[in-house]
Structure formats: C-alpha cells, structure tokens
Amino acid sequence: MILALVLTFVLAAMAPRLHGLLREASGWVLALWPLAWTIYLGGLTGRITQGDPLYIRYPWMPQLGVSLSFYVDGLGLLFGLLISGIGALVLIYSGGYLKKHRHLGRFYLFILSFMGSMLGLVLTGNLIALFVFWELTSLSSYFLIGFEHEREEARQAALQALLVTGIGGLALLAGLLLLGEAGGTLELTVLLERGEALRASPYYLPALILILVGAFTKSAQVPFHFWLPNAMEAPTPVSAYLHSATMVKAGVYLLARLSPALGGTAAWQIGVTGGGLATMVLGAIMALGPSDLKRILAYSTVSTLGALTFLLGLGTPLAVKAAMTLLLAHALYKGALFLVAGAVDHETGTRDVWKLGGLGPSMPITATAAGMAALSMAGLPPSLGFISKELLYEAQLHALHLPALLAGAGVLASALLVAVAGVVGLRPFFGHPVHRTGHLHDPPPSLWLGPLLLGGAGIALAIAPDMAASPLTTAAVSAVLGKPTVVELRLWHGLNPSLALSALTVLAGAGLYAAQPFLLDIAARARLKEWAARWGPQRGYERMLQGLNALATTQTRLLQSGFLRFYLMIIILTTIALVGSTIAIREPLSRWMGRIVDARPYELMIVVLMGLATLMAVLTSSRLAAVAALGIVGYGVALLYMLFGAPDLAMTQFAVETLTVILLVLVVYRLPRFTRLSGRPARLRDAALALAAGGMMTALMLMVLSAPLKSKLAPFFAANSLTLAKGRNVVNVILVDFRALDTLGEITVLAVAAIGVYALLKLRME
C-alpha cells in the first residue's frame, strides 16, 4: 500500500510531462490510476466486511513512537472508495472542462497530489502520519483553490482556506500529541482500544477541544464555515472533488475515526452535537440566498457537513448508521450537481440561476443527471438520499435529549435543502426558458459521464442497497462504533413517524421553493446581507487578518530598526526576561541572601572594588583613568582565580591584564577625546540594562555553583593527562591536546581579527 501511495505522488510529479505527450487524452489516461485504487480497495471489501481489517506497519521514527502504518477498516474503506472513484471521474471531467487551459498539466499535478494526501489521511494508522497527510491536503488544496492565480479573488480565497485550516491544523497537532500522551501510544489501532483510559485522563478535555478545533475548521463548522463558499473561486472540478469526497469530509472522518476513543462524554455530545446542529440549520438557510450555482451548492454542503457532525455527536447506533448512509448519498449527489453546474457554465457561460432556464431539451443528458442528483438531494424516493433522510429523522426521534427539538431542526434544514435541490437541479433545465443566442447542446462525454454515473449510482444503490450500500455502511458503522453491527438499508420502511416527517419536509420544501423570490425580497428589505457582512465571521476573519498585518508591521518597525544597539538591547532584554523569570521561580530571594551572607569578607571587598572600578571606567572623562580602572577589574578577576584554587589561570589573567594596560597606555594618546554621543536618558537606560544583565548572570552563576558538581570529564582528564598527553598541567593539556581543534579555531579567529585590524589601520594611514 505504501508503494501505491508513493506511486500516486510520483504520477502527480510526472503529470505535466504526460499531459504534454498525451494532450486531450491525458485526463482519461491519468484516471486509470485512481480507477486502479478503486479496484484494489473494492477487492478488500469482502475481507473487511467479515471483520478482518488490513493493518500494515513500517518503521519510521521508532525512537519517537512514530511509524508509517496503514489501517484499512470499514470507515477507511468507505472514504477510500469515494476518494478514488470520484477522483477518477473528476480527472476525466477536468480534461474536458479545462481542455484549453495552458496550465492543465499543472492542474493534474495538484489534484493527484491532493488525492494522494486524502488517501493517506483516511488509510493511515498513526497520529503523526495522519497529521502529515492532513497538512498536505491543506497545502495541495491551497494550490487548487488558487489555481487561477491571475485573479485576486482566487488568491484571496486560497489564502483564506489555508489560514483557517492551517490554524486548525496546529490545534489538531497539539490535540493529537496530548491524545498520544494520554494513551501512551501514537498508533490508532491501540488508542481505539483504550477509550476508557483516555476519557479518564486529565489530558482528555484539552485534547478534545483542540481536536474539535482542527475538525471544525476543516469541515467548515460554525463559526469557521465562511471559507468554504469562498473556495468556489476554484475551478469546478476542484469544487466537486473537495465537496463530495475529500477535504471538507476530512474533519468528519476524524470525528468518526476517534469516536470510539473520545465519544460518549458530555463534553463530546455538547461540543460535537451543538456545533453540528447549528451548522446544519445555518448552512441550509444561507443556501437559499445566493444566485451562483456553486455558492448555493457550497452552503448546502455546509448544512450536510453539520448534519454529519451532529449525528456523530449523538453517537447512538441509529445516528452512526444515518451518518454513514448520508455520507455516501451526499458524496454521490453533490459530486454530480457540482459537475452539472460546471457543464452548464461551460455551455452557457453563466452560473446565475436567474439567468438560466429551459435547458432540458437542449441538454437532455445533463438534465437527466441533474434530475437524479436533485432527487437524492431532496430526499425523494427512489434515491439513497431518501433512505438517509429517513434514518436521520429516526435518529433524531430516538435521541436521549430533546428529540422533538432535534427533529424540528432536522425538518427545517431538510425542507430548505429540498428547495435548494429544486433551484440547482430543476430550475436551470425545466424552469421558464431564458432567451439565448447561439445553439445549445450537451457537452462532450467527458463532462456528462461523471454526473450521469454519480447521479445514477444514487438511484441504483437505493433500489438495490444490498449490492453495495448495505455492505459498505455495515463495515463503516462497525468501525465507528467499535463493535460488529449489521446495517440493513431498505427503500420502504412502512408507515412510521419518519415517513410522516419526510412528507412534511417535501411539502415545506416545495413551498419554500415557490416562495424563494418573496423570501429574498424580505431579506433584502431587512438588509440581512449587509448585517452578515458587518457582523459575521467573515468580517471577523478580515479584522483578524488586518490586526495580524498591523502587528507584523509594528513588530518589524520595532525589531528591525537597522541599528545594532537596538538589536543588542532586544537580545539582552529577551535573555533577561526568559532566564530571569526562570531563576525567580526556582530560586527564592531568601536563598540569595543566604549565599551573600556566606561569602567571606575579603571576597566581598574584591567584588565591591571591581564594581567601583567599573563605575569609574564608565563615568570618568580621563582616558588614563579609564584604562587604570579596567586594569583593576582584570586584576580583581585574577585575585578571585587565586582565592578559588586556580593559580595558573590567575597568572594568565595577570599577564593578559598587564599587557592590555601597557598597550592601551601606549596607544591611548592617539585616540580622540571622549565625546558623549548619547543623552542622559539613553545613558540611564543603558546603565539599567547593563545592571540587569549583570545581575542576571551573577544569579545564574550562583545558582549553577550552588548545585553539586559531578563531572564525568574531570576524573578522565586527571587520569589521562600524563599518560596520553604527557603533561602534568591538566588545564594546559586540555587546551593544547584534548581540545586542540577548538583552540586552533580560537587562534584562527584572533588571527583573522588581527589581520582585519591591521588592514583597517593601514587604510587609515593611507
């Protein structure tokens, strides 16, 4: 499997060159690879439905518990089949839709990379690998959404999607690491068996919140839903693929995958159910507003994603059964409707529903595909959408808390989607004809094959659910619930409350469809669009982006001033803040006072003398006095060396200080007189900064010296200096033998500096 995944990315890299060779046939040829994936995964169906998931593990970073493992159970199989199967149709569609685009080869590169990332995401069995593929989907979708990069709208939409999902990805990483810490492993197969331990862990709640942020941003849940409709700036094949089977379903997949480990708690039910319910209703309401076919479909996708999240939050067997059936039905009808929207745009030059009508006689094949997909979206028999809607109502009616309220919200959202199905699936083809110039006809086969197959599959799977729908949903539901479960899908369940709610939904949806112009007029009079633009999450995102840019500008102005002294000040202040705060937390003030009291009087006298000499060097206006003061500081250091048993270092320090004083005295008369280059406030600031840095270093050294020193190197050097290096002075042996290269490097630095000084002096003399 890892070889197949690697070959997917290899094929993506080769796609531009293959397109240059194959030209118009490139989409059909490239579609053979996702078709091969579909056949391979389909071959695993029998094994997985019998309760024998596929698990493959390759070592990656074993020291960190990270492996490249793959786990294919019913949930991964369902997602994998949708990703690969719809991916093959999208590739064929792309070849016809973007036939004349000069960057079509690049498009194939992006979409195949995206497909490989999604397959890796749903088939991986390790948390870190899951996160890697998760971020790869965000990155590749950024290139897909911004594919038409010449347009500013496309660039902004791509950046928005990347920022929103990227921030969610960072939260997800933190949550997954906490989850791995709580479970003691990063392997999904093991974590799913440790649900009780995870829910009892103190890391559970923060991990859950962070994971929900990641899932909600990816699957466009309220309040992160705004990026998804804006992503419609992408070409239609991208929109169809993102909405039907891939990126926006990644968050739903994550919730379903982790449900056995994290589900069943009050926090899970409140967060997941509440967020999904709000998204389901809000997305359906907003879907009636736009006039662009793709934006209408995008908001309806938001609503369905909310319904899926809501059902996973309930977590009952009925709810999970409804979620997996709705997942399959939505992938089929939504992929078909997006591809239909692209075909209509390709032939008519517009996606405005108010400028479309009567296209059915001119485009019969496209109209047939749209009708079958709209039937499933509206939840009318005989369609898989009807079965999923019945299951949705049944799960809501059997909920433990507020079943009537939940069923009412479900009817409202579903009725709105019935109206939306009429707008996108019926009005362009069977509405009032709109006068057009030119001859309209069905697009080439590459543009109607995908929607026809997907729309037809939604009907066929409902008529004969035992052929594929029931086995797939049975395996997926068993994986989500963590126990074997049998799912039997039937088109007719008899007279029951769910059927009554379905009939009510259809009637209400038909009424909303007829009343849409009136409702839009009311919304326009109430200025709801302006209110949403001012106070909605989209505006919040814009404000946050503006604030981020302002912060970056201010920070750059402060930190990148161009003056070396300010850079040094920032470095010193940051060090003082970080190191000083750590010292203050770990070392109380009483310990410092005790260390000062323990110091011997002559040691304190030397320190005071060095401090006074330092002040003298800073404040004096006499050059010779400054040199003498610096000499006192150096000699004081030498005295401390002597007092603490390092006579060799003391002798070296005496020699260096004496030589330094002599050299300074010899050359000081050539220097200009002291000039005050800074004002009094600047000098006070620098003095305070210097005292704080010195105090911090003093405290740090005292803290280090107070700890017992158990060096493993000291006995080694003492035992081997004479035998190995033929020297009795251990310090000298370390410098010239054991650390010879280090000493050579220091000598080289000094030599280079001396050459530079000589060159500058010679240049000055010339």
Helices and strands as residue ranges (DSSP letters): H 2-22, G 23-25, H 26-30, H 32-43, H 45-49, E 54-61, G 62-64, E 66-72, H 74-97, H 104-123, H 127-145, H 152-183, H 188-191, H 195-200, H 204-218, H 227-230, G 231-233, H 236-244, H 247-262, H 266-268, I 269-273, H 274-287, H 293-314, H 317-348, G 353-355, H 364-378, H 384-397, H 403-425, H 427-430, H 445-463, G 465-467, H 469-481, H 497-514, H 516-525, H 528-535, H 537-559, H 564-586, H 589-598, H 601-619, H 623-643, H 647-668, H 680-706, H 713-725, H 730-733, I 734-738, H 740-765
